[in-house]
Amino acid sequence: TVDIYDYGITPEGTFYYVMELLNGIDMETLVKRFGPIEPERAVFMLMQACHSLHEAHRRQLIHRDIKPANLFVCQYGEDHDFVKVLDFGLVKHDEAGDEADPMLTREGSITGTPAYMYPEAINDTSPVDHRCDIYSMGCVAYWLLTGELVFTAETPLAMLTQHATAEPVPPSERSELEIPAALDDVVLACLAKQPDDRPAGADELAERLER
């Protein structure tokens, strides 16, 4: 998780914060510039993002805007492909199963990034909880492995509708890389329409990726 060192308000009234300097590239730019990522490398990076999300979820914080542009791959000391999770600007506190905060789903339907948004954002049959981040992680994994979005559409609303209703094609069928069937299964599990059908948490997702 990105480190924030300081924050405050300037004499002119402008809010500011000071974060660590990161030397690297975000996952969206990485794939656009170099193409799909080999499965072993993608798994290595995704597991690190899971560690950050697990830390947040343990504190009842839901990110709600997991996407490649918010996952930064950097050189960190002597380590390469060190992943930092950025931009907790849409974070929500998970209150008692989320039902204590009726605005959670309603806000989720108009904030975030449609290409990586969970079905619960427009389908009010399921409350929004930490498993929405698991769905978005599945979208990120799909992008890393294929260089393609899970769904494409002409409008944001049409794209959201596909996330809520359409079944995704396995990554292996849309990638130039050889993707193991087991990794296909993990990604598709993250992309399940119903939260109960996804990995229960970021820690479980990390364990499945490690296997």
N, C-alpha and C positions, 0 to 999 in steps of 0.2 A: 504494500500500500504506500502510495506516495507520501513523503514526509512534509508536513507544514511546520515551518520554524517560527513564524510570527504573523501577526495580522493587526490591523488597526485602521484608523481614519486619518487622512492627511489634514493639515490645517485648512485646506480648501474644501474639505468634506468628502473626499473620494475614499471609498473603502479599498483596502489593499490587503494582500497576503503574500507571504514569502515562502516559496516551496524550494525543495532541493533542485539542483541543476542536473538534468538527465542528458546523457550523451547517447543518442540512438535514434530510433525511428518508430512511429506507431505502426500497428499491424495492418491498418488499411493501406498506408503508403508502401509498406514492405511488400505486400502482395501485388499491388498495382505496378510496382517498379520491377520486381523480380519474379513474379508468377507464384503459383501455388507452392506451399511449403511441404516438404517431405513429412510423411506421417510421424516418424520418430521425433523430428524436431518440433512439429506441431504439438504433439502430446507433451513434450518437455515444457513448452511454453504455456499450454493450457493448464497444466497441473499447478504452475506457479500462480496463475490468476485465481485458481480455485482456493489456494491458501489464503489469499487476500480476502476473497469473498467469505470464506469460512470465518475469518476473524471478524468481519463486519456482521455476519449473520448471528454469531454468538452474542453480539452486542445489540441484537434486535434491529439492525440497520439493513434496509433493502436498498441496493444501489439504483436500480430501475433504468439505468442507461448504459448497460454493458454493450459495447460495440468495439470493433477493431480500432477506431480512432481514439478510444479511451484506454487502450492497452498498449503500453509503450515497451518496446524491446530495446534494451540498452546494454552498454558495457558498464559494468559496475565493479570498479576495482579491476581484478584479474578475471572476473566472470563475464562471459558473453551470453547473449540471449537471456539476460536477467530481466524479468517482466515486472513492470510497475503498473498498478491499476490507478487510473486518474479520474478526476472529475466526478466527485460525489455531489454535484449540484442538485440532483433530483432525488437525493436519498430521502427515505421515509422511515420512521420508526414503526416497527412491527408491533402493534398494540394488541395483545391478548387475542392472537389469531386474526388480527386485522379488522375484525368486525367492529371493534371499538372506534374505528376511523372510517366512516362511510365515504370520505372524500378520496380515499386511496385509489379505488378503482376509477372513480370519475376523473380524477386528475390524470391518472395513467393513460386515459383514453385520448388526452390532448397534449401530453408531454412525452418526450422521448423520441426515438428514431424508428419510423415505421418498418424499415428493413430488418430490424432486430427486435421488434416488439412482440411480446407474449400475447397469446390469445385472450387472456383475462382482461386485457386493456379494453376490448370492445365486447367481450362476452361476460355478462354479469352473473353467470351461473356459478362461477368460481371466484372466491375472494383472492385478492392479490396478496401474496406473501413472498417469502424469500425464494420460492421455487420459480418466480418469474425471472430471476437472475439466471437460473439454471437453463431455462429456455433460451435466453439471449446468449448464453455460453455455447449452446448448440449451434446457434446462428453464426457465432464467431468461428467455431470449429469448422463449420461448413465453408466459410469464406477462406480460411487458411488452407484447407485441403483442395478446394476446387477453383478458387479465384472467382467464384460466382456467389450471388445472393441466393438464399433458399428459395425465395419467390421474387418474381419481377412483375410489375404492373405499371399502368400509365399514370395512376394517381395514388397518393398516400392511402386514401380510404380503400381503394381496391387492393392494395398490398396488405393492409390490415385484415381485410376480409379473407384473403388467402391464408394468412397466418391462423385465422380462426377456423377455417373450413377445409382447406386443401391439404392433401397428404404430400409430404416432400419426397422427392426422388433421392435414393441413397447417394451419398457423396461419391462413391466409387463409380457410379454411372455417369458422373459429370466431371471427372477429373482425368487428367493425363497421367497421373501418378497411380501406382498400385496401392490401393488402400485395403487393409485387412478387413475381412468381414466383421470381426469383433469390434473394430473401430467404427465401422458403419453402424453397428447396433448401438454403440454408446451415443453416437451423435443423434440417431433417430430417437433414442429414448429421451434425450434432452428435449427434443422437438415434439414430444407427445402433447396433444391438445389439452389433456386433463393433467393438472399438476400432480395428482396422485400417481400417475403413470411415469413420472420423471424420477431421476435419482432424488432421494429425499433431501439431500443437501450438498453443498460444495465439497464437503469432506468425502461423501460417498462417491461423488463424481470423480474426485481425485484418485480414489482407490481403484475405481473401474478403469480409469485412464492408465494407471500404473500397471494394472494387470494386462 
